[in-house]
């Protein structure tokens, strides 16, 4: 009983209880779990391939000829393409966010903890990269290396880590003044050891919250690039490419725009509700 009571008073247990009491966050997690499951399993269960062309079923309305969400200008089943597009967009969001997380946490924690000229030089590099327009940077990569699916991860991840590094640096500047860091210094622990064992673990709260808000930003960035024709290339689909093609044909086939847009809104709102719930759960004073 005593052990259970101690566990019940831990920070993460309290945060989990507050998170589960947040109806918006719980609803967001339920919707997101459904979308992830649909993206992971749906393409294998769809009756048509996402790139399967059927000229006899061009612009078929939903629930006609076995197409639950209708077809596009090439007779491709929208449901199959939507499931594949959701998978691609979520994959880009997760991988690009992981890249930005790894670079941003390492860069920001080192800059904030070491300080001095090292901090000044590292953050000036961040400022210079911030000054480059995002679309210009992506176009430059595309022209230099050609259109490549993996390049989308690199382009987006190479930009999103900048904000992460600033957040981590600010938190590190506060943490390095704490007593447990001074105790680690007195014990003879190296700077790298202090960062790895004491600074980074104590950054998890704000970092986790920011990650849940970065994923939808990455998905939107990919959708913007795909809308401009710089993202995922046909016949592969993403939510951005589906919305772009649906906008072009909305007068003839409005379902091509309605369904992908609805899925996009559901995914983005889910991440935002989860992020808000995590922020309130980890630091209730921010509410």
N, C-alpha and C positions, 0 to 999 in steps of 0.2 A: 504493500500500500504506500509506503514511504517513497519507494522508487517511482511508482506511478505518479505520485503527487509532484515529485521533482521534475519528471519528464513533462507533466502537464504545465509546469510553470516556465518551460524553456521558450526562448524567443521564437523558434520556428514552429513549435506546436501552437503557440498563441497566434502567430501569423496565419497558420493554416486554418484555424478556427474562424478567425475574422474573415478570411477569404471565402470560406464556405458559407458564411452568413450573407455575403454580398450576392444578391440575386442576379445582378447584371453579369458579374464575373462567372457565376455558375452557369448561367444561360450561354455565355460566350464559350465556355469550355465545352458544353454539350454540343453546340453548333460546330465548333472547330473539330471536335472529335468525329462528328459525322462527316465533315468535309474531308478530313484526313483519311478516314476509312474509305470514302467514296473514291478519292484520288488513288489510293493504294490498290484497291480491289476492283473498282468499277471498270477500268479499261479491259480487264480480262473477262468480265461478265457481259459487256455490251454486245448486242447481237450483230453489230457492224464494226468494222475497223475504222479508226479515226481518219485514215487516208483513203478509205474505200470509195471510189467514184461510181455513181449509178446515174447515168444520163436519163433514165426513165423516171427518176424521182427528183427532178430539179425543182427547188423551191416548194417542196411539199409542206403543207401546214402541219402543226402538231397533231398527234393522234391519228394521222392518216398513213395508210400503208405500213403500219407497224413502227413508224418513227414517232417516238413519244414527244420529242421536242422539234420535230420537223427536220428539214434538210436545207442545205445552202445552194449556191448557184451551180455547184458541180454535183449535186445529189448526195453529198456526204452527210451522214447522220450527225445532227447537232449534239445529241446526247453523248455519243462516243467522243466527239471532238471536245466537248465541254469537260468531260472527265479527264481526258488527256491534258487539256489546257490547264485544268486545276492542278494536276500533278506537277506539270512543268513550273507553274507559277509558285507553288508551295516549295518545290525543290530549290528554285532560284532564291526565294526568300530565306529559306533556312541556311543554305550553303553560303550565300553572300553575307548573311548576318554572322555566321560562324567565322568567316574570314575577317570581317570587321571587328568581331569580338576579340579574336586572338591578337590581331595587330594593335587594336585600340587599347586593350588592357595592358599589354606589354609596354607599349610606348608611353602611355599616360602614367603608369605606376613608376617606371624608371625615371621619367622626367620629374615627377612630383617628389619622389623620395630623394634622388641625388641632389636636385636643386642647382642653384648657382648657374654657371655658364652652360653646363650640360642642359639644364632645364630651358634656359634662354634659347639655345641653338635648336633644340628639338621642337619647341613650340613655334619658333619662327618658320621652321619647315612646314609645320601644320598650317600656319597662316598663309604661306605661299601657295600651298596646295588648295586651300580654301578659296583663294583668289581666282583659280582656274574655273571657268564655266563647266558645269557637269557635262553638258551636251557636246561641248568642244572636245573635252577629254575623251569621251566615248568615240566620237567621230575620228579622232586622231588614232585611237587604238584600232578601229575598224579599217582605216586606210592603211595602217602600217602592217597589221597582221592578218587582214581579211576578215570576213564575216565568219564567226565561229561561236558555237553554242557555249563553250567553256569561257570564251572571252567576255560574255555577259556577266558571269560570276566575278571575273577579275575587275571589270570596269566598275561595277556597282560596289563591290567590296572595297575597292581602292579609294572610294569616296566616302562611304558611310563610316569608316573607322575614325575619321577626323573628329566628329562630334563625340564619339565614344572615348577617344583619348583625352579630350578636354574634361569630360565628366569624371573620368578616372583620376586624372591629375588633381582636380579640385578635391576629390575625396581623399586622395593620398596625402595632400598637404595638411589636411586635418588629422588624419590617422597617425602620421609620423610624429605628432606631438603627444600622443597618448603614452600612458605609463607603461603599458606592456611592450611598446616598441623600445622605450628607454631601458627596460629590463632586459630585452633581447640584446641591445647594444652592450650593456654591462656584462652580459654573459659571454660576449665575444663572438656572437653570431655575425656572419658576413652580411654585406648589404644585399647580395642576391638571396641569401637565406631568409633575411627579414622580409624582403618583398614577397618571396614565395610562400613563407609559412605564416606571416602575420598580416601583411598588407592586402594581398589579393583575396584571401578568404574573407576578410572583413569588408570587401567591396561587393560581395555577392548580392546584397540587397538591392542597391541602386542599379547595379549592372543587369540583374535579372529583369527589373522593371523596364529598363531602357531597351533590352533585347526584344521584349514583347511589343514595344512601340516601333522598333527598327524594322521588324519583319514586314508589317504592312507598308512602311515607307519604301522598302526594297521592292515589294510587289508592285507598288504604284510606279516606281522608277522603271521597272521592266516593262510595265504596260505602256508607259509613255514612249519608251524606245521602240517597242513593237508597233505602237500606233504610227510612229514615224517611219517604220520599215527598217529600223536599225537593230531590232531585237531578234526574237526567234523567227527563223525563216521557214516558209512552207516546204513540205506539207506538214511539218511539226506545228503544233498549236500551243498557244498560251492564252490566258484570259485577255491579255492586251491585244493579241492578233485577232481573237474572236470579236472583241468589241470594235476594233477598227473595221473589220469586214462587215460586221453587222451595221455599223453606222453608214457605210457606203450603200447598203441595200435595205435600209430601214423602211423605205416607202413601199417596196415590193414584198419584203419579208420581215416585218417588225420583230418576229420572234428571235431572229438572229442577233438582235441587240438586247432584247429584254432579258433573256435567260442568262447570258454571260454577265450582264451588268448586275443582275440580282445576286449571282454567285459571288461576284467581286465585292459587292456591298456587304454581303453576309460574312465573308472572310475578313474583310477589313474591320467591320464593326466588332467581330468576335475578338480579334487581337486587341483592339482598343479597350473593350470592356474588361478583358483579362488584365491588361496593363494597368488600368485604373484601379481594379480590385487589388492587384499585387501592391501597388503604391500605397493604398490605404491600409492594407494588411501589415506591411512591413514597417510603415511609419504612420500610425494613426493620427499623429499631430498634423500631417499634411492635409487632412480632410477639411 
